[in-house]
């Protein structure tokens, strides 16, 4: 596979692409990665590659002539090949594993054109570019980072770059699923053990466990991907049914109730929070990973008569706080949206013990929250959650909450301060 990258910054590109797996493959002759300076092909003394746009506007546009001359030279050097010219652009189709597979399968020569400034002259795209690709819905200074992403993704699938095809066929997105969890030595770390099945030596059981975890992870972390899956394999369908049975296995046999929290509930509440903190960390949701919410927060909630305990029989199964009237964070203007209600209550510090997942306990809690909010005279309920807290977002959607925009908090050091705002207007 030959890769030619047309760029204004060839040295920085070579420094990255010449390292690690791709660098070793290039030394073995499996890959031929070249970074060519576009500026070398200008026809003016100033070595100018850009100019002001027709029609006015901010910034400059890369000229067609240096790009075309550079491309012609690169194509001549490559010789007769199955070539594809790719332009890195925020307007391109989203790059994916499927596109990477196609590029490896159908071509042995890729030319990646890196734009800069305000982009490139449209006539060059129309005349020379076969396909525009984007690595995400955002804008970068230039196409170099995108070109490195595409190059890395494509090249690692070229035969011989990795020791075995299994090195990439079992990874996330290969077949639409996320990768299974991985572990290494020691067997026990920080009190956490490697799953017994992975130490069993039974390859069939290991394979089944890994496939099941792929399905579970995709369901939980990327429901958008899971919805697109077409599971035709009989084993996959059996595993999926097994997952669903397990998640609905617990049948509530004790009454579910609610009461105001008392000071003596504080140790139990903090234990529930600690469990939630660990689950969030495992799910890579960067909230509640510091001292918040701690004892002082819940002590104040209890003092104000705003903290409630969710009960399963006599067991504390969850905790949440409902306050009214509003608070400063919830009066602030949102980015990318707005609040919809008025005279609102706020749902804070909401959690249900993981052992009750799939039992409907969280649904009962949300119904009770509405009851409390009405009793406090609220006409809507507002809350903030992390964008990666997918279980919470699914629960909110189920109960009629609307996404309203984003809020930037002042987080503890090292934690994310960005939150998504949701609101339900009460009828």
ABEGO torsion letter per residue (X at the ends): XBBBBBBABAAAAAAAAABEAAAAAAAAGABBBBBBBAAAABABAAGBABBBBBGEEBEBBBBAAAAAAAAAAAAAAAEBBBBBBBBBBAABBBBBAAAAAAAAAABABBBBBBBBEAEBBAAAAAAABABBBBAEBBBBABAAAAAAAAAAAAAAABBGABABAAAAAABBGAAGBBBBBBBBOBABBGGBBBBAAAAAGBAAAAAAAAAAAAAAAAAAABAAAAAABBBABAAAAAAAAAAAAAAAABBBABBBBBBBBBAAAAAAAAAAAAAAAAAAAAAGBBBGABAOBBAAAAAAAAAAGABBBBBBEABBABBBBBBOBBBAAAABBBBGEBBABBGBBBBBGBBBBAAABGAGAAAAAAAAAAAAAAAAGBABBBBBBBAABAAAAAAAAAAGBBBAEBBBBBBBBGBBABBBBBBBBBX
